[in-house]
């Protein structure tokens, strides 16, 4: 009598029924909301010849718009990782007056319409604004320059880093830091050898979320950017311009490049996050 081959299990046993229904609904919802629009984009792009596609995405205006979008998004995500970590450290480790108010202010970019944020930032950083007026005598122009785009992307990306790292740092046992100090570790050594390895995966996740949010940002950027081709024009704006010109092939080609590039960058970041988690578990 031959033995029955083991069945391949792809779910954990549960006492609650309904896996088949919920799994099917999950795949259906994912297909309708995510896969179907992305598939439509690739199908539309496939109607373009390869030579035409290359000509569109390698044009000077397109390359500069992509460089501005991805370059400044990457820079803004890096800034948010550094200063977001500092904000998290202050919120978690210190008590001060109006702490809850400061904590609530972090979420303003989530609730504030992006167009309102763009108008507010432009009013602040224009040469006649409160902050722009102080920077103008120093020769620093923020509004209607790539620097203004960076400011807007930092503004909308900061909450992603803070809210991702905050619960991880709050759950970190302070006795580990006390133990490191009792063994003679300096504050810098405790920070780099104990705290940072524990929150590093969360930092990478916050970085990925802030970067992904910045790449697709439109509303808060167009008001402060100036939108000059070859200077401060972002890729999402160029897509809108091509659609208004009824150049749908150009718009879909640029969108496809942004989609593929974003996916590859997020895949790399997720691999780094996974590597950091495995390394942390081995060192634990």
Protein Blocks (a to p, Z undefined) as FASTA:
>chain_A
ZZddddddfbdcdfbghklmmmmmmmmmmmmmmmmmmmmmmmmmmmpcfklmmmmmmpmk
lmmmmmmmmmmmmmmmmmmmmmmmmmmmmmmmpccehklmmmmmmmmmmmpcfklmmmmm
mmmmmmkbmklmmmmmnopafehpaklmmmmmmmmmmmmmmmmmmmmmmmpcfklmmmmm
mnopafklmmmmmmmmmmmmmmmmmmmmmmmmmmmpmklmmmmnoopghilpcfklmmmm
mmmnopaklmmmmmmmmmmmmmmmmmmmmmmmmmmmmmmmmmZZ
